[in-house]
């Protein structure tokens, strides 16, 4: 392979790697936001004392 072809190949590889890292960063940010929202929803639904007592009738 000649020098110019190698240079183009390396440049393309570098661009692709940068793009993949940027996309993974966005996905990680989205997952973090979704996790925080899920955590807030779970805390809002929690009823204090629920499940502490068990009534058994024989």
ABEGO torsion letter per residue (X at the ends): XBAAAAAAAAAAAAAAAAAAAAAAAAAAAAAAAAAAAAAAAAAAABBBGBGABBBBBX
